[in-house]
């Protein structure tokens, strides 16, 4: 006859089969702001030595040496070769700002003349003294001049000597603040770029993105955050137990948050649905 039985309670390994896990992955979080700027270059405008018909010898955007014949103007009874006064890149478009925009003379938007670009083509009729082409020194730095309204960029960027990260499409370049003047709620800024996209040799007005903030950390969904005493954290799996790890929220990206923490480890499992997790729970 069986008078009794001994029972032993065993805590199951999986206490909640609905807990979802993923692996921590470190990513960079970048915030940026779009700005518009004027390009200031080392460039020389070459004018027609005589009126007549222009015959181009060099294609637009070609690099030439000093004294290279760029074109010829045919006048009745004479032909006049036009040579490049310096080594550089030839452009058959002039906008009238070549002699207006100068380094260190940052103009506000109301001070910039509203001049339209003029492009010369093969066979055009020219007048004596008319600007025909320009030569840009592509081995020299370029400068960007821009007006920044208050609050558009962080104040720490608006100091002389500060280095900016600029994004032209997917390409990154560095610019250094060499001049800044603040007045009437906006800052006039001039940046020096030693390296730059070649479009800046051609275009006068450009748009680019200024990196305003960059942080390195882990991207997790908001559902992975769990508060303890008002402090955010995530549950990670250490050996076979869940451990709550405090984190700092660095930023938000749609449904995800960017977090950092001293005890977070790349590749470590963490809980996606934190509301189902408990500290020290065995998994």
C-alpha positions in Angstrom: 0.0 0.0 0.0 1.3 3.4 -1.0 1.2 5.7 2.1 2.7 8.8 0.5 4.8 10.3 -2.3 7.6 13.0 -2.3 7.2 15.8 -4.8 10.0 18.1 -6.0 9.2 21.4 -7.8 11.5 22.1 -10.7 11.5 25.7 -12.1 11.3 25.3 -15.9 14.1 26.6 -18.1 11.7 28.6 -20.3 9.5 30.5 -17.9 7.8 32.4 -20.7 7.8 30.9 -24.2 6.7 34.3 -25.7 10.0 36.1 -24.9 11.7 37.2 -28.1 15.5 37.6 -28.2 17.8 39.3 -30.7 21.6 40.1 -30.7 23.0 43.5 -29.8 24.5 45.2 -32.8 26.5 48.5 -32.6 25.7 51.2 -35.1 26.5 54.9 -35.6 23.8 57.5 -35.1 24.2 60.6 -37.2 22.1 63.7 -37.2 22.5 66.4 -39.9 21.0 69.6 -41.2 20.8 70.7 -44.8 22.4 74.1 -45.6 22.9 76.2 -48.7 26.2 77.9 -49.5 28.0 80.0 -52.0 31.3 78.7 -53.4 34.4 81.0 -53.4 37.2 79.8 -55.6 40.6 80.9 -57.0 39.4 81.7 -60.5 40.3 84.1 -63.2 37.8 85.5 -65.8 39.2 85.9 -69.3 37.7 88.5 -71.6 37.5 88.6 -75.4 40.4 90.6 -76.9 38.1 91.6 -79.9 34.6 91.3 -81.2 34.0 88.4 -83.5 33.0 84.8 -83.8 34.2 82.4 -81.0 35.8 79.1 -81.9 36.4 76.9 -78.9 39.5 74.7 -78.8 39.0 73.3 -75.3 36.0 71.4 -73.9 34.2 72.6 -70.8 35.7 71.2 -67.6 39.1 70.4 -69.2 42.3 71.0 -67.3 44.9 73.1 -69.2 48.3 74.5 -68.6 49.3 78.2 -68.6 49.4 79.8 -72.1 47.3 77.0 -73.6 45.1 78.4 -76.5 41.6 78.0 -75.2 39.8 79.5 -78.2 40.1 81.8 -81.2 38.0 84.8 -82.1 37.7 85.5 -85.8 37.2 89.1 -86.7 37.0 90.6 -90.2 40.6 90.4 -91.4 42.2 89.0 -88.2 42.1 86.1 -85.7 42.8 86.5 -82.0 43.9 83.5 -79.9 42.7 83.4 -76.3 45.1 81.8 -73.9 44.8 80.6 -70.4 46.6 83.0 -68.0 47.1 80.2 -65.5 47.0 76.4 -65.0 43.6 75.1 -64.1 40.2 73.9 -65.2 38.4 75.8 -68.0 34.7 76.6 -67.7 32.7 78.4 -70.5 30.2 79.7 -68.0 30.6 82.9 -66.0 28.1 84.4 -63.5 29.5 87.8 -62.6 30.3 86.8 -59.0 33.9 85.8 -59.8 35.2 89.3 -58.8 32.5 89.9 -56.1 32.9 86.9 -53.8 36.2 87.1 -52.0 37.7 85.2 -49.1 36.9 86.8 -45.8 34.2 89.0 -47.3 31.1 87.0 -46.4 28.0 88.6 -47.9 24.5 88.3 -46.6 21.8 87.1 -49.0 20.6 90.6 -49.6 24.1 91.8 -50.6 24.6 89.2 -53.3 23.9 90.6 -56.8 21.2 88.7 -58.7 23.3 87.9 -61.7 22.4 85.1 -64.1 25.0 82.8 -65.6 26.1 83.2 -69.2 27.4 80.2 -71.1 29.4 80.6 -74.3 29.2 78.0 -77.1 31.2 77.4 -80.3 30.2 79.9 -82.9 28.8 82.6 -80.6 29.2 86.2 -81.5 31.3 88.1 -78.9 32.1 91.7 -78.1 35.4 93.2 -77.1 36.0 93.0 -73.4 33.1 90.5 -72.8 33.8 87.7 -70.3 34.2 84.5 -72.3 35.5 81.8 -69.9 37.0 81.3 -66.5 39.9 79.2 -65.3 39.7 77.7 -61.8 42.8 76.6 -59.8 41.7 73.1 -58.8 44.8 72.5 -56.7 43.8 75.3 -54.2 41.2 75.0 -51.4 37.7 76.4 -51.9 35.6 78.3 -49.4 32.0 78.0 -48.6 30.1 81.1 -47.4 26.7 80.6 -45.7 24.3 82.4 -43.5 23.1 80.4 -40.5 19.9 81.6 -38.7 19.9 81.2 -35.0 19.0 77.7 -33.8 19.7 75.9 -37.1 23.1 74.6 -36.0 24.5 73.8 -32.5 26.4 76.7 -31.0 29.6 74.6 -30.6 29.9 74.6 -34.4 29.8 78.3 -34.7 33.3 79.2 -33.5 36.4 79.9 -35.5 38.7 76.9 -35.9 35.8 74.4 -35.5 35.8 71.6 -38.0 32.6 70.6 -39.7 31.7 67.3 -41.3 30.0 67.9 -44.6 27.9 65.4 -46.6 27.7 65.8 -50.4 25.4 62.9 -51.3 27.2 59.9 -49.7 30.6 61.5 -49.7 32.1 63.1 -46.6 34.4 66.1 -46.5 35.9 68.3 -43.7 35.6 72.0 -43.5 37.2 74.4 -41.0 35.5 77.6 -39.9 37.9 80.4 -40.8 35.6 83.4 -40.4 32.4 84.0 -38.4 30.3 87.1 -37.7 27.1 87.0 -35.7 24.5 89.8 -36.1 20.7 90.2 -36.2 20.0 86.6 -35.2 22.2 84.9 -37.8 25.8 83.9 -38.2 27.8 84.5 -41.4 30.2 81.7 -41.7 33.1 80.9 -44.1 34.5 77.4 -44.3 37.8 76.3 -45.8 37.8 73.0 -47.6 41.2 71.5 -48.7 39.4 68.5 -50.3 36.0 68.8 -52.0 33.8 67.3 -54.7 34.7 68.5 -58.2 31.2 70.0 -58.7 32.4 72.9 -56.5 34.7 74.0 -59.3 31.7 74.4 -61.5 28.7 75.3 -59.4 28.3 78.6 -57.5 25.4 77.7 -55.2 25.4 74.3 -53.5 23.5 72.3 -50.9 25.1 69.9 -48.4 24.3 68.4 -45.1 26.2 69.4 -41.9 26.7 66.6 -39.4 25.4 68.1 -36.1 25.6 65.1 -33.9 27.2 61.6 -34.0 27.1 58.9 -31.4 28.1 55.2 -31.3 25.9 52.7 -29.6 23.3 50.0 -30.0 20.1 50.3 -31.9 17.1 48.5 -30.3 13.3 48.8 -30.7 11.5 50.9 -28.1 9.8 47.7 -26.9 13.2 46.6 -25.6 13.4 49.4 -23.0 12.4 48.6 -19.4 12.2 51.3 -16.7 13.5 50.8 -13.2 13.0 53.7 -10.8 12.5 55.9 -13.8 15.8 54.8 -15.4 15.8 53.0 -18.8 17.5 49.7 -19.4 17.4 46.5 -21.4 17.3 42.9 -20.4 20.3 40.8 -21.7 20.9 37.1 -21.4 23.9 36.3 -19.3 24.6 32.5 -19.3 21.0 31.3 -18.7 19.5 34.3 -16.8 18.0 37.6 -17.7 19.9 40.6 -16.4 18.6 44.2 -16.5 21.3 46.6 -17.8 21.0 50.4 -17.4 21.4 52.3 -20.6 21.6 55.9 -21.9 19.2 56.8 -24.7 21.2 58.7 -27.2 18.5 59.3 -29.8 15.5 58.0 -31.6 15.1 56.7 -35.2 11.5 55.9 -35.9 10.4 52.8 -33.9 14.0 52.3 -32.7 16.2 54.0 -30.1 19.9 54.4 -30.0 21.3 53.4 -26.6 24.7 53.0 -24.9 25.7 51.3 -21.7 28.9 50.4 -20.0 27.9 46.7 -19.6 26.4 46.1 -23.1 28.3 43.6 -25.2 28.3 43.3 -29.0 26.6 40.1 -30.1 24.9 39.5 -26.7 21.2 38.4 -26.7 18.7 40.8 -25.4 14.9 40.8 -24.9 12.8 42.5 -27.6 9.6 42.5 -25.6 10.8 43.8 -22.2 7.4 43.9 -20.6 7.5 40.1 -20.4 11.0 39.9 -18.8 12.0 39.8 -15.1 15.4 40.3 -13.6 17.2 37.1 -12.9 14.6 35.0 -14.7 16.1 31.7 -16.0 15.9 31.1 -19.7 
